[in-house]
Amino acid sequence: MRVLFISSTGGHLTEMMQLKKLFKKYDYYIVTEKTKSTLYLKDQYKKRVSYLVYGTKDHFFTYIFKLFYNIMKSIYLYFKIHPDYIITTGTHTAGPICYLGKIFGSKIIYIETFANMSTKTITGKFIYPIADLFVVQWESMLALYPEAKYGGWIF
């Protein structure tokens, strides 16, 4: 079974890497944004890692171009990997590949960030309708995502 783990850099990646025990059980692949803090992944996981361009909505004009590039690269990566499952802790980096995966039959597992205990994230709102499994880390989030499963803290 092929599993794609995808997230943006920073806290979302830190949360996703809490799942690395699963890497041994599956034919896995990791996708994240390329920053100085993520270069170690290539050394550690070799050919099982790909990078998207780091972008932030704080720089809206360049973000649009980076987002477009990341969508194109996500299409390439999806068909290269063709995962049975896509597991993500968010954020915008994961959205396009999750929708593409849903169209082509991948199961989507979304883990809402630990950082939000009373409000929905933008990506959470975006992925919730298509997720096969939507996991929250705070019981209070079940009021916002009634079909979600409470999974407890990922840490």
C-alpha positions as CSV (number, residue, x, y, z in Angstrom):
1,M,0.0,0.0,0.0
2,R,1.4,3.4,-1.0
3,V,1.0,6.3,1.5
4,L,1.8,9.9,0.8
5,F,2.5,12.1,3.8
6,I,2.2,15.7,2.9
7,S,2.4,19.0,4.9
8,S,3.8,22.4,4.9
9,T,7.0,23.1,6.8
10,G,7.1,24.2,10.5
11,G,4.6,22.9,13.1
12,H,2.6,21.0,10.5
13,L,5.6,19.0,9.5
14,T,6.6,18.5,13.1
15,E,3.1,17.0,13.7
16,M,3.3,14.8,10.5
17,M,6.7,13.5,11.5
18,Q,5.1,12.1,14.7
19,L,3.7,9.5,12.4
20,K,7.1,8.3,11.1
21,K,6.5,4.9,12.9
22,L,4.1,4.2,10.0
23,F,6.8,4.7,7.4
24,K,8.1,1.2,8.2
25,K,4.7,-0.4,7.6
26,Y,4.0,1.1,4.2
27,D,5.5,2.1,0.8
28,Y,5.6,5.8,1.9
29,Y,6.6,9.1,0.3
30,I,7.0,12.5,2.0
31,V,6.2,15.9,0.4
32,T,6.8,19.2,2.1
33,E,8.1,22.7,1.4
34,K,11.8,23.2,0.7
35,T,13.4,25.4,3.4
36,K,16.7,25.2,5.3
37,S,14.8,23.4,8.1
38,T,13.6,20.6,5.8
39,L,16.7,19.7,3.9
40,Y,17.6,17.0,6.4
41,L,14.7,15.0,5.1
42,K,16.5,14.3,1.8
43,D,19.5,13.0,3.7
44,Q,17.4,10.8,6.0
45,Y,14.7,9.5,3.6
46,K,16.6,9.7,0.3
47,K,14.4,9.2,-2.7
48,R,11.2,9.1,-0.7
49,V,11.1,12.9,-0.3
50,S,10.1,15.7,-2.7
51,Y,9.8,19.4,-2.1
52,L,7.4,22.1,-3.1
53,V,8.2,25.8,-3.2
54,Y,7.8,27.5,0.1
55,G,5.2,30.3,-0.1
56,T,3.3,32.5,2.3
57,K,0.2,34.5,1.8
58,D,2.0,37.4,3.5
59,H,3.6,38.0,0.0
60,F,0.4,37.7,-2.0
61,F,1.7,38.6,-5.4
62,T,4.5,36.0,-5.4
63,Y,2.4,33.5,-3.5
64,I,0.0,33.2,-6.5
65,F,2.8,32.1,-8.8
66,K,4.3,29.8,-6.2
67,L,0.9,28.3,-5.6
68,F,0.4,27.7,-9.3
69,Y,3.8,26.1,-9.6
70,N,3.0,23.9,-6.5
71,I,-0.2,22.8,-8.1
72,M,1.6,21.7,-11.3
73,K,4.2,19.9,-9.3
74,S,1.6,18.3,-7.1
75,I,-0.1,16.9,-10.3
76,Y,3.3,15.4,-11.4
77,L,4.0,14.0,-7.9
78,Y,0.5,12.5,-7.6
79,F,0.9,10.5,-10.8
80,K,4.5,9.6,-10.0
81,I,3.5,8.2,-6.6
82,H,-0.1,7.3,-7.2
83,P,-0.9,6.8,-3.5
84,D,-3.6,4.7,-2.1
85,Y,-3.8,7.0,0.9
86,I,-2.8,10.7,1.5
87,I,-2.2,11.6,5.1
88,T,-1.8,15.3,5.9
89,T,-1.6,17.7,8.8
90,G,-2.1,20.6,6.4
91,T,-1.8,23.4,5.2
92,H,-2.2,25.0,1.8
93,T,0.6,22.8,0.4
94,A,-1.7,19.7,0.9
95,G,-4.9,21.1,-0.5
96,P,-4.4,20.5,-4.3
97,I,-3.0,17.0,-4.0
98,C,-5.8,16.0,-1.6
99,Y,-8.4,17.1,-4.2
100,L,-6.5,15.4,-7.0
101,G,-6.3,12.3,-4.9
102,K,-10.0,12.3,-4.2
103,I,-10.8,12.5,-7.9
104,F,-8.5,9.6,-8.7
105,G,-9.5,7.3,-5.9
106,S,-7.0,7.9,-3.1
107,K,-8.3,7.9,0.5
108,I,-7.8,11.2,2.3
109,I,-6.8,11.3,6.0
110,Y,-6.6,14.8,7.4
111,I,-5.3,15.6,10.9
112,E,-6.4,19.0,12.1
113,T,-3.6,20.9,13.7
114,F,-3.0,20.8,17.5
115,A,-2.6,24.6,17.4
116,N,-6.3,25.1,16.9
117,M,-8.6,24.1,19.7
118,S,-11.6,26.3,19.0
119,T,-11.5,27.5,15.4
120,K,-11.4,25.8,12.0
121,T,-8.3,26.2,9.9
122,I,-8.7,27.3,6.3
123,T,-7.3,24.0,5.0
124,G,-9.5,22.1,7.5
125,K,-12.6,23.8,6.0
126,F,-11.3,23.0,2.5
127,I,-10.5,19.3,3.1
128,Y,-13.3,18.4,5.6
129,P,-15.9,17.7,2.8
130,I,-13.7,15.3,0.9
131,A,-11.8,13.6,3.8
132,D,-12.4,9.9,4.3
133,L,-11.1,10.3,7.8
134,F,-10.9,13.7,9.5
135,V,-9.1,13.6,12.9
136,V,-9.2,16.4,15.5
137,Q,-6.7,16.6,18.4
138,W,-9.1,18.5,20.8
139,E,-12.5,17.2,21.8
140,S,-13.8,20.7,21.5
141,M,-13.2,20.6,17.8
142,L,-15.9,17.9,17.4
143,A,-18.5,20.7,17.7
144,L,-17.0,22.4,14.6
145,Y,-16.4,19.2,12.7
146,P,-19.3,16.8,13.7
147,E,-18.2,14.0,11.4
148,A,-14.6,14.1,12.7
149,K,-13.0,11.5,14.9
150,Y,-11.2,12.6,18.1
151,G,-7.7,11.2,18.0
152,G,-6.1,12.9,20.9
153,W,-2.8,14.7,20.8
154,I,-0.3,13.7,18.1
155,F,2.6,14.5,20.4
